[in-house]
Amino acid sequence: MTYKQWYLEHGNKHAKIMEKLKDKTKDEVIAYFKFENMVKNEPDFCPLYKDNKKCHDYDELNCYFCACPNFRFDDDGVKKQEGKTLYSYCSIDSKDGAQFEGEDYIHQNCAGCLVPHKERYIKKNFNRNWFEAMKNVNLSK
């Protein structure tokens, strides 16, 4: 699956949940996206939910920004570095992020970063329209 395919599919899943929550306040929506609630009420939102597994080891994990607004991707590659194609990166260069490098590619590895999963960040960047909140992520448009 390409980044763009995932992005579109995930955004549509997010929109369906938001439609169910259209009468809820911002704080109620954010609370709904807590990991424990999502595993129980939205089992198809994330493939890890079927095993009750978190993508990040964090007690207060919130899945509203399952994808991070600071992530950038281009399925065709953004630029070459030392003969390698850069397909994704972190726009804020989070100190907890890393890059996964193969023989000829580089992808962002967000596994160690919790930035978008904290309620403080979600409240600051909240948008009921996930695609609007994520508008800068897809560089390949």
GROMACS elastic network, one bead per residue, 0.5 to 0.9 nm:
[ bonds ]
;  ai    aj funct       b0    kb
    1     4     6  0.81921   500
    1     5     6  0.62026   500
    1     6     6  0.66452   500
    2     5     6  0.51962   500
    2     6     6  0.63367   500
    2     7     6  0.85268   500
    2    75     6  0.65694   500
    3     6     6  0.51962   500
    3     7     6  0.59950   500
    3     8     6  0.86796   500
    3    73     6  0.69890   500
    3    74     6  0.75990   500
    3    75     6  0.63345   500
    3   138     6  0.83989   500
    4     8     6  0.61649   500
    4     9     6  0.85396   500
    4    73     6  0.82649   500
    4    74     6  0.80529   500
    4    75     6  0.70765   500
    4   138     6  0.71553   500
    4   140     6  0.82237   500
    4   141     6  0.85152   500
    5     8     6  0.53258   500
    5     9     6  0.61344   500
    5    10     6  0.84291   500
    6     9     6  0.51712   500
    6    10     6  0.58158   500
    6    11     6  0.82753   500
    7    10     6  0.52995   500
    7    11     6  0.59764   500
    7    12     6  0.85939   500
    7    67     6  0.82297   500
    7   131     6  0.88627   500
    7   138     6  0.81908   500
    8    11     6  0.51587   500
    8    12     6  0.62351   500
    8    13     6  0.87487   500
    8   131     6  0.86070   500
    9    12     6  0.52419   500
    9    13     6  0.63696   500
    9    14     6  0.87114   500
   10    13     6  0.50607   500
   10    14     6  0.61392   500
   10    15     6  0.85941   500
   10    45     6  0.77352   500
   10    46     6  0.88636   500
   10    66     6  0.87826   500
   10    67     6  0.86352   500
   11    15     6  0.61449   500
   11    16     6  0.87713   500
   11   129     6  0.87614   500
   11   130     6  0.61638   500
   11   131     6  0.62483   500
   12    16     6  0.63707   500
   12    17     6  0.88315   500
   12   130     6  0.87265   500
   12   131     6  0.88189   500
   13    16     6  0.52486   500
   13    17     6  0.65494   500
   13    18     6  0.87574   500
   13    44     6  0.86409   500
   13    45     6  0.65884   500
   14    17     6  0.52657   500
   14    18     6  0.62068   500
   14    19     6  0.87039   500
   14    45     6  0.78427   500
   14    64     6  0.83179   500
   14   129     6  0.85602   500
   14   130     6  0.67983   500
   15    19     6  0.61208   500
   15    20     6  0.87698   500
   15   128     6  0.83133   500
   15   129     6  0.70783   500
   15   130     6  0.70306   500
   15   131     6  0.87447   500
   16    19     6  0.51320   500
   16    20     6  0.66234   500
   16    21     6  0.88695   500
   17    20     6  0.52029   500
   17    21     6  0.64338   500
   17    22     6  0.87679   500
   17    42     6  0.82357   500
   18    22     6  0.58995   500
   18    29     6  0.79032   500
   18   128     6  0.68729   500
   18   129     6  0.80865   500
   18   130     6  0.89473   500
   19    22     6  0.51211   500
   19    23     6  0.86181   500
   20    23     6  0.79358   500
   20    24     6  0.88102   500
   21    24     6  0.52606   500
   21    25     6  0.83873   500
   21    28     6  0.84571   500
   21    29     6  0.65773   500
   21    32     6  0.87115   500
   22    25     6  0.82078   500
   22    29     6  0.86850   500
   22   128     6  0.85751   500
   24    27     6  0.79875   500
   24    28     6  0.56777   500
   24    29     6  0.60868   500
   25    28     6  0.50679   500
   25    29     6  0.61778   500
   25    30     6  0.86184   500
   26    29     6  0.51537   500
   26    30     6  0.62222   500
   26    31     6  0.86132   500
   26   123     6  0.79242   500
   26   126     6  0.79063   500
   26   127     6  0.88327   500
   26   128     6  0.83105   500
   27    30     6  0.51157   500
   27    31     6  0.61091   500
   27    32     6  0.85812   500
   27   123     6  0.79841   500
   28    31     6  0.50356   500
   28    32     6  0.61209   500
   28    33     6  0.88481   500
   29    32     6  0.50461   500
   29    33     6  0.66038   500
   29    64     6  0.85602   500
   29   128     6  0.88727   500
   30    33     6  0.53375   500
   30    34     6  0.71010   500
   30    62     6  0.76554   500
   30    63     6  0.86674   500
   30    64     6  0.66684   500
   30   119     6  0.73146   500
   30   122     6  0.75335   500
   30   123     6  0.77979   500
   30   126     6  0.86496   500
   31    34     6  0.55492   500
   31    37     6  0.83100   500
   31    62     6  0.79642   500
   31   119     6  0.86603   500
   32    35     6  0.84947   500
   32    37     6  0.62137   500
   32    38     6  0.70442   500
   32    41     6  0.89939   500
   32    62     6  0.87429   500
   32    64     6  0.86045   500
   33    36     6  0.83215   500
   33    37     6  0.65943   500
   33    38     6  0.58233   500
   33    61     6  0.88774   500
   33    62     6  0.56409   500
   33    63     6  0.52867   500
   33    64     6  0.53020   500
   33    65     6  0.89415   500
   34    37     6  0.54726   500
   34    38     6  0.61721   500
   34    39     6  0.87606   500
   34    60     6  0.74272   500
   34    61     6  0.62217   500
   34    63     6  0.60181   500
   34    64     6  0.76886   500
   35    38     6  0.51081   500
   35    39     6  0.61665   500
   35    40     6  0.87009   500
   35    49     6  0.86874   500
   35    54     6  0.77461   500
   35    60     6  0.78167   500
   35    61     6  0.56842   500
   35    62     6  0.54685   500
   35    63     6  0.60112   500
   36    39     6  0.54162   500
   36    40     6  0.65707   500
   36    41     6  0.87969   500
   36    52     6  0.84599   500
   36    61     6  0.85107   500
   36    62     6  0.87867   500
   37    40     6  0.52397   500
   37    41     6  0.59409   500
   37    42     6  0.77755   500
   38    41     6  0.51130   500
   38    43     6  0.66208   500
   38    45     6  0.76883   500
   38    46     6  0.88272   500
   38    49     6  0.78954   500
   38    62     6  0.89585   500
   38    63     6  0.77759   500
   39    42     6  0.58195   500
   39    43     6  0.51516   500
   39    44     6  0.85035   500
   39    45     6  0.83513   500
   39    46     6  0.83749   500
   39    48     6  0.87749   500
   39    49     6  0.51667   500
   39    50     6  0.74518   500
   39    52     6  0.65374   500
   39    53     6  0.89261   500
   40    43     6  0.62700   500
   40    49     6  0.84121   500
   41    44     6  0.89594   500
   42    45     6  0.55627   500
   42    46     6  0.81679   500
   42    49     6  0.84224   500
   43    46     6  0.67059   500
   43    47     6  0.78542   500
   43    48     6  0.87524   500
   43    49     6  0.56911   500
   43    50     6  0.64339   500
   44    47     6  0.66441   500
   44    49     6  0.74398   500
   44    50     6  0.80217   500
   45    48     6  0.88588   500
   45    49     6  0.76679   500
   46    49     6  0.55510   500
   46    50     6  0.79998   500
   46    66     6  0.88078   500
   47    50     6  0.62298   500
   47    51     6  0.81299   500
   48    51     6  0.56833   500
   48    52     6  0.63832   500
   48    53     6  0.52358   500
   48    54     6  0.66690   500
   48    55     6  0.73723   500
   49    53     6  0.58251   500
   49    54     6  0.75341   500
   50    53     6  0.75933   500
   51    54     6  0.88514   500
   53    56     6  0.88297   500
   54    57     6  0.64378   500
   54    58     6  0.80374   500
   54    61     6  0.79991   500
   55    58     6  0.88904   500
   55   111     6  0.70111   500
   56    59     6  0.89948   500
   56    61     6  0.74441   500
   56   111     6  0.62064   500
   56   112     6  0.70097   500
   56   113     6  0.77980   500
   56   114     6  0.72054   500
   56   117     6  0.88429   500
   57    61     6  0.79830   500
   57   111     6  0.89505   500
   57   112     6  0.84881   500
   57   114     6  0.88758   500
   58    61     6  0.54210   500
   58   114     6  0.77834   500
   58   117     6  0.87676   500
   60   117     6  0.80115   500
   60   118     6  0.71998   500
   60   119     6  0.84223   500
   61   114     6  0.82448   500
   61   117     6  0.56044   500
   61   118     6  0.67240   500
   61   119     6  0.85764   500
   62    65     6  0.74975   500
   62    66     6  0.79879   500
   62   116     6  0.82323   500
   62   118     6  0.63081   500
   62   119     6  0.68932   500
   62   122     6  0.85845   500
   63    67     6  0.84617   500
   63   116     6  0.84455   500
   63   117     6  0.62118   500
   63   118     6  0.89884   500
   64    67     6  0.82710   500
   64   116     6  0.81927   500
   64   117     6  0.72550   500
   64   119     6  0.89723   500
   64   122     6  0.72413   500
   64   126     6  0.87995   500
   64   130     6  0.88631   500
   65    68     6  0.55677   500
   65    69     6  0.74878   500
   65   116     6  0.56936   500
   65   117     6  0.63547   500
   65   122     6  0.71724   500
   65   126     6  0.89898   500
   65   130     6  0.83334   500
   65   134     6  0.89977   500
   66   116     6  0.76128   500
   66   117     6  0.74285   500
   67    70     6  0.86617   500
   67    71     6  0.74629   500
   67   116     6  0.78261   500
   67   134     6  0.82201   500
   68    71     6  0.53763   500
   68    72     6  0.88100   500
   68    90     6  0.89458   500
   68   110     6  0.89051   500
   68   115     6  0.80913   500
   68   116     6  0.56454   500
   68   117     6  0.84853   500
   68   134     6  0.75498   500
   68   137     6  0.81644   500
   69    72     6  0.80265   500
   69    91     6  0.87780   500
   69   116     6  0.76093   500
   69   125     6  0.85641   500
   69   133     6  0.66763   500
   69   134     6  0.50509   500
   69   135     6  0.78750   500
   69   136     6  0.71373   500
   69   137     6  0.62044   500
   70    89     6  0.84839   500
   70    90     6  0.56675   500
   70    91     6  0.51505   500
   70    92     6  0.63722   500
   70    93     6  0.86892   500
   70   116     6  0.84498   500
   70   134     6  0.83078   500
   70   136     6  0.79726   500
   70   137     6  0.68749   500
   71    88     6  0.71557   500
   71    89     6  0.60091   500
   71    91     6  0.61617   500
   71    92     6  0.85047   500
   71   108     6  0.80003   500
   71   110     6  0.86557   500
   71   134     6  0.87954   500
   71   136     6  0.83838   500
   71   137     6  0.56451   500
   71   138     6  0.85417   500
   72    87     6  0.82883   500
   72    88     6  0.53745   500
   72    89     6  0.53746   500
   72    90     6  0.61194   500
   72    91     6  0.65649   500
   72   108     6  0.86493   500
   72   136     6  0.72354   500
   72   138     6  0.61082   500
   72   139     6  0.65945   500
   73    76     6  0.88752   500
   73    77     6  0.77889   500
   73    78     6  0.77741   500
   73    86     6  0.86223   500
   73    87     6  0.56231   500
   73    89     6  0.67009   500
   73    90     6  0.89846   500
   73   107     6  0.86628   500
   73   108     6  0.88191   500
   73   137     6  0.62378   500
   73   138     6  0.54664   500
   73   139     6  0.57169   500
   73   140     6  0.72848   500
   74    77     6  0.51571   500
   74    78     6  0.59271   500
   74    86     6  0.82695   500
   74    87     6  0.53605   500
   74    88     6  0.64470   500
   74   137     6  0.87816   500
   74   138     6  0.63894   500
   74   139     6  0.51632   500
   74   141     6  0.82983   500
   75    78     6  0.82192   500
   75    87     6  0.60539   500
   75    88     6  0.82795   500
   75   138     6  0.88828   500
   75   139     6  0.84860   500
   75   140     6  0.66509   500
   76    85     6  0.85879   500
   76    86     6  0.89087   500
   76    87     6  0.69798   500
   76   140     6  0.72786   500
   77    80     6  0.78368   500
   77    85     6  0.55603   500
   77    86     6  0.53064   500
   77    88     6  0.77134   500
   77   105     6  0.87084   500
   77   140     6  0.85807   500
   78    85     6  0.70040   500
   78    86     6  0.55428   500
   78    87     6  0.59499   500
   78    88     6  0.77527   500
   78   139     6  0.81254   500
   78   140     6  0.85919   500
   79    84     6  0.81715   500
   79    85     6  0.58513   500
   79    86     6  0.55981   500
   79    87     6  0.79972   500
   80    83     6  0.57741   500
   80    84     6  0.52027   500
   80    86     6  0.61190   500
   80   105     6  0.87216   500
   81    84     6  0.50187   500
   81    85     6  0.64352   500
   81    86     6  0.70876   500
   81   105     6  0.88901   500
   81   106     6  0.87095   500
   82    85     6  0.85557   500
   82   104     6  0.88306   500
   83   103     6  0.88609   500
   83   104     6  0.64534   500
   83   105     6  0.83721   500
   84   101     6  0.83679   500
   84   102     6  0.81506   500
   84   103     6  0.72364   500
   84   106     6  0.65796   500
   85   104     6  0.61662   500
   85   106     6  0.60566   500
   85   107     6  0.87760   500
   86    89     6  0.75887   500
   86   104     6  0.88641   500
   86   105     6  0.59331   500
   86   107     6  0.63670   500
   86   108     6  0.87301   500
   87   105     6  0.71721   500
   87   106     6  0.60696   500
   87   107     6  0.54929   500
   87   108     6  0.78743   500
   88    99     6  0.86890   500
   88   106     6  0.70737   500
   88   108     6  0.52104   500
   88   109     6  0.88171   500
   89    92     6  0.89538   500
   89    93     6  0.77609   500
   89    98     6  0.87449   500
   89    99     6  0.74986   500
   89   106     6  0.84122   500
   89   107     6  0.65259   500
   89   109     6  0.81646   500
   90    94     6  0.67007   500
   90    97     6  0.75415   500
   90    98     6  0.86818   500
   90   108     6  0.66745   500
   90   109     6  0.88356   500
   90   110     6  0.83013   500
   91    94     6  0.80351   500
   92    95     6  0.87690   500
   93    96     6  0.84567   500
   93    97     6  0.70947   500
   93    98     6  0.85671   500
   94    97     6  0.52201   500
   94    98     6  0.81021   500
   94   110     6  0.88436   500
   94   113     6  0.72060   500
   94   115     6  0.82063   500
   95    98     6  0.78348   500
   95   113     6  0.79250   500
   96   110     6  0.76243   500
   96   111     6  0.83132   500
   96   112     6  0.52713   500
   96   114     6  0.78611   500
   96   115     6  0.87890   500
   97   108     6  0.73973   500
   97   109     6  0.59872   500
   97   111     6  0.69768   500
   97   112     6  0.56847   500
   97   113     6  0.53610   500
   98   107     6  0.87644   500
   98   108     6  0.61204   500
   98   109     6  0.50211   500
   98   110     6  0.65373   500
   98   111     6  0.81888   500
   98   112     6  0.77443   500
   98   113     6  0.87497   500
   99   106     6  0.64616   500
   99   107     6  0.56538   500
   99   109     6  0.50828   500
   99   110     6  0.81700   500
  100   105     6  0.82332   500
  100   106     6  0.56503   500
  100   107     6  0.51773   500
  100   108     6  0.60228   500
  100   109     6  0.58531   500
  101   104     6  0.76286   500
  101   105     6  0.58001   500
  101   107     6  0.65275   500
  101   108     6  0.87079   500
  102   105     6  0.51485   500
  102   106     6  0.63494   500
  102   107     6  0.86002   500
  103   106     6  0.86247   500
  109   112     6  0.77007   500
  109   113     6  0.86650   500
  110   113     6  0.53643   500
  110   114     6  0.82458   500
  111   114     6  0.80984   500
  113   116     6  0.80912   500
  113   117     6  0.86830   500
  114   117     6  0.53420   500
  114   118     6  0.67251   500
  115   118     6  0.61741   500
  115   121     6  0.68214   500
  116   119     6  0.80665   500
  116   120     6  0.88604   500
  116   121     6  0.59443   500
  116   122     6  0.64626   500
  117   120     6  0.86964   500
  117   121     6  0.72911   500
  117   122     6  0.71242   500
  118   121     6  0.55176   500
  118   122     6  0.63822   500
  118   123     6  0.87992   500
  119   123     6  0.59884   500
  119   124     6  0.85023   500
  120   123     6  0.53129   500
  120   124     6  0.63466   500
  120   125     6  0.88052   500
  121   124     6  0.51522   500
  121   125     6  0.61968   500
  121   126     6  0.81652   500
  122   125     6  0.51830   500
  122   126     6  0.53042   500
  122   127     6  0.88069   500
  123   126     6  0.51146   500
  123   127     6  0.87684   500
  125   133     6  0.71517   500
  126   129     6  0.86805   500
  126   130     6  0.85747   500
  126   133     6  0.71144   500
  127   130     6  0.63166   500
  127   131     6  0.87907   500
  127   132     6  0.70331   500
  127   133     6  0.56467   500
  128   131     6  0.89372   500
  128   132     6  0.82829   500
  128   133     6  0.80753   500
  129   132     6  0.53321   500
  129   133     6  0.64501   500
  129   134     6  0.87329   500
  130   133     6  0.50162   500
  130   134     6  0.60484   500
  130   135     6  0.83849   500
  131   135     6  0.57079   500
  132   136     6  0.85336   500
  133   136     6  0.80792   500
  134   137     6  0.55600   500
  134   138     6  0.79790   500
  135   138     6  0.69406   500
  136   139     6  0.70521   500
  138   141     6  0.59321   500
